């Protein structure tokens, strides 16, 4: 087998794993949650049951319970390595600013184009502790699956053959069909998630770690679950009502925080360790 054939095989199985992980982990979580809400909704036991499942999957992907050689390879693919406090802080800042920008962009797009949006389950009839626990775990489930599969395994395989920017873009494009299945394939949705995945991929590439992105991804989902998406049903198209002051505020929010986020990523790139050149 040639070097190229070997790399293609690696990219194929890591890409397949990246696409499969959200389905498997999300399926387990959905089954537990439905059983929980149908039996004892006042006690969020599904969250407690899902926590060791997530830990076990993350640990296995990181090389635990594997032979030394295989375990070292798995740790490299997951790249859940610690980074310095300064780098971690700048990665969180860059990601946080980007999340604020993306929240503004989502609202702007939602008022420009009629799109279905994300259906947030109505949990208003359940106790507050259950609602909070469910949203936190749902955010962790999605972020851990995607960071491990796409920003970890698949992007690491890509970075061994392509430059960092190309690796980030290819990984973002691969996940697009998965987003389309659950969020729709209209251009505003595709654009939004492409920017999200590019931002998270950039963070993983610059820090050579999935941990900062995992935090940003989880917090970002909590913000969208709790604040942004529940209000989508109340948003009106500007072509029907006109562009009010809130529309322009969100336009400014998207652009200003995008600029601040880019500046933070530039600073992060200077602080992070030098990245090795691509093999080709």
C-alpha positions in Angstrom: 0.0 0.0 0.0 1.4 3.4 -1.0 1.6 6.3 1.4 -1.2 8.1 -0.4 -3.5 5.0 -0.2 -2.7 4.7 3.5 -3.6 8.3 4.1 -6.9 8.0 2.1 -7.8 5.0 4.2 -7.1 6.9 7.4 -9.2 9.9 6.2 -12.0 7.6 5.3 -12.3 5.8 8.6 -11.8 9.0 10.7 -14.4 10.8 8.5 -16.8 7.9 8.9 -16.3 7.9 12.7 -16.9 11.7 12.8 -20.3 11.2 11.0 -21.2 8.2 13.1 -20.4 9.5 16.6 -23.2 12.2 16.7 -25.7 9.6 15.6 -24.7 7.0 18.1 -24.2 9.3 21.1 -27.3 11.3 20.2 -29.4 8.2 19.8 -28.4 6.9 23.3 -29.2 10.3 24.8 -32.5 10.6 23.1 -33.6 7.1 24.2 -32.6 7.8 27.8 -34.3 11.3 27.8 -37.6 10.0 26.3 -37.7 7.2 28.9 -36.9 9.7 31.7 -39.6 12.2 30.6 -42.2 9.4 30.2 -41.7 8.0 33.7 -40.2 10.3 36.3 -39.7 13.8 34.7 -39.2 15.4 38.1 -36.0 13.4 38.6 -33.5 13.9 35.7 -31.9 10.5 36.0 -31.2 10.4 32.3 -28.6 13.1 32.8 -26.9 11.0 35.5 -27.1 7.9 33.3 -25.6 9.7 30.3 -22.6 11.2 32.1 -20.7 7.9 32.5 -21.6 7.0 28.9 -20.0 10.2 27.6 -17.0 9.8 29.8 -16.5 6.2 28.7 -16.7 7.1 25.0 -14.4 10.1 25.4 -11.9 8.0 27.3 -12.0 5.2 24.8 -11.5 7.6 21.9 -8.6 9.1 23.9 -6.8 5.7 24.1 -7.9 4.4 27.5 -8.3 0.6 27.7 -6.2 0.2 24.5 -2.6 -1.2 24.1 0.1 1.3 24.6 0.9 1.9 20.9 -2.8 2.0 19.8 -3.6 4.2 22.8 -1.0 6.7 21.9 -2.4 7.0 18.4 -5.9 7.5 19.7 -4.7 10.2 22.1 -3.1 12.0 19.1 -6.3 11.8 17.1 -8.6 13.0 20.0 -5.9 15.6 20.9 -7.7 16.4 24.2 -4.4 17.8 25.5 -4.0 20.6 28.0 -2.8 24.0 26.9 -1.3 26.8 28.8 -3.6 29.1 30.7 -2.8 32.0 28.4 -3.6 30.1 25.3 -6.8 28.6 26.8 -8.0 32.0 27.9 -7.5 33.5 24.4 -9.1 30.5 22.8 -12.2 31.0 25.0 -12.2 34.7 24.4 -12.0 34.3 20.6 -14.7 31.6 20.7 -16.9 33.6 23.0 -16.7 36.7 20.8 -17.5 34.6 17.8 -20.5 33.1 19.5 -21.9 36.6 20.2 -21.3 37.5 16.5 -23.0 34.3 15.3 -26.0 34.8 17.5 -26.5 38.2 15.9 -26.0 36.7 12.4 -28.5 34.0 13.1 -31.2 36.6 14.1 -30.4 38.7 11.0 -30.6 35.7 8.7 -33.8 34.6 10.3 -35.4 38.0 9.6 -34.1 38.1 6.0 -35.1 34.6 4.9 -38.0 32.4 5.9 -36.3 29.4 7.4 -37.6 26.6 9.7 -35.0 27.2 12.4 -34.2 24.7 15.2 -37.1 23.1 17.0 -36.4 23.5 20.7 -38.5 21.0 22.7 -41.1 22.5 24.9 -40.1 21.5 28.4 -42.2 24.2 30.2 -44.4 21.6 31.9 -41.3 20.0 33.6 -39.5 21.2 36.8 -36.8 23.8 36.3 -34.1 21.5 37.5 -35.0 18.9 34.8 -35.1 21.6 32.1 -31.6 23.0 33.1 -30.1 19.5 33.5 -31.5 18.4 30.1 -30.2 21.4 28.2 -26.7 21.1 29.8 -26.5 17.5 28.9 -27.9 18.0 25.4 -25.2 20.7 24.8 -22.5 18.3 26.1 -23.7 15.4 24.0 -23.6 17.5 20.8 -20.3 19.3 21.5 -18.4 16.2 22.6 -19.5 14.1 19.7 -18.5 16.8 17.1 -15.3 17.9 18.8 -14.1 14.4 19.1 -15.1 13.3 15.7 -14.6 16.3 13.5 -12.1 18.6 15.2 -10.3 15.7 16.7 -10.0 12.5 14.7 -10.9 13.7 11.2 -9.2 17.1 11.3 -6.0 15.6 12.8 -5.9 13.1 9.8 -6.4 16.0 7.4 -3.7 18.1 9.1 -1.2 15.4 8.5 -1.6 15.8 4.7 -3.0 19.4 4.1 -2.3 22.8 5.4 -4.3 24.0 8.4 -6.7 26.2 6.6 -7.6 23.5 4.1 -8.0 20.9 6.8 -10.4 23.2 8.7 -12.5 23.9 5.5 -12.7 20.3 4.5 -13.8 19.2 7.9 -16.4 21.9 7.9 -17.7 20.8 4.5 -17.9 17.2 5.6 -20.2 18.0 8.5 -22.5 20.1 6.4 -24.7 17.2 5.2 -25.1 16.1 8.8 -26.3 19.6 9.8 -28.6 19.7 6.7 -30.4 16.5 7.9 -31.4 18.0 11.3 -31.4 21.8 10.6 -32.4 22.0 6.9 -30.4 22.7 3.8 -31.5 26.3 3.0 -28.5 28.6 2.3 -28.8 30.7 5.5 -28.6 27.5 7.7 -25.7 26.1 5.6 -23.8 29.4 5.8 -24.4 29.7 9.6 -23.2 26.2 10.4 -20.3 26.4 8.0 -19.1 29.5 9.9 -19.6 27.8 13.3 -17.6 24.7 12.2 -14.9 26.9 10.7 -14.5 28.8 13.9 -14.3 25.7 16.0 -11.9 24.0 13.6 -9.6 27.1 13.6 -9.5 26.9 17.4 -8.6 23.2 17.4 -5.9 23.8 14.8 -4.3 26.8 16.5 -4.3 25.3 20.0 -3.7 21.7 18.9 -6.4 20.7 21.4 -10.1 20.0 21.4 -10.6 21.2 24.9 -11.0 24.9 24.4 -13.4 24.2 21.5 -15.4 21.8 23.7 -16.0 24.5 26.3 -16.9 27.1 23.6 -19.2 24.7 21.8 -21.0 23.7 24.9 -21.5 27.2 26.2 -22.6 28.3 22.7 -25.3 25.6 22.5 -26.6 26.6 25.9 -26.9 30.2 24.8 -28.8 29.2 21.6 -30.9 26.6 23.4 -31.9 29.0 26.2 -32.0 32.4 24.5 -31.7 32.5 20.7 -33.7 29.6 19.3 -36.8 29.8 21.6 -37.4 33.3 20.2 -37.3 32.3 16.5 -41.0 31.8 16.3 -41.6 35.5 17.2 -39.2 36.9 14.6 -40.8 38.6 11.6 -39.3 39.1 8.1 -38.1 42.7 7.5 -39.8 42.5 4.1 -43.1 42.3 5.9 -42.6 44.7 8.8 -39.6 46.8 7.8 -36.2 46.9 9.4 -36.6 48.1 13.0 -33.9 49.2 15.3 -33.4 45.7 16.7 -32.6 44.4 13.3 -29.8 47.0 12.8 -28.5 46.3 16.4 -28.1 42.6 15.5 -26.4 43.5 12.2 -23.9 45.6 14.2 -23.6 42.8 16.7 -22.7 40.3 14.0 -20.1 42.6 12.4 -18.5 44.2 15.5 -18.1 40.9 17.4 -16.9 39.1 14.3 -14.1 41.7 14.0 -13.2 41.4 17.7 -13.3 37.6 17.3 -10.9 37.7 14.4 -8.5 39.9 16.3 -8.6 37.5 19.2 -7.8 34.6 16.9 -4.9 36.5 15.4 -3.6 37.0 18.9 -4.2 33.3 19.6 -2.2 32.3 16.5 0.8 34.3 17.8 0.6 32.7 21.3 0.0 29.1 20.2 2.9 26.7 19.5 4.3 26.8 16.0 2.4 24.4 13.8 4.4 21.8 11.8 4.2 22.1 8.0 1.9 19.8 6.1 3.4 16.7 4.6 2.5 17.8 1.1 
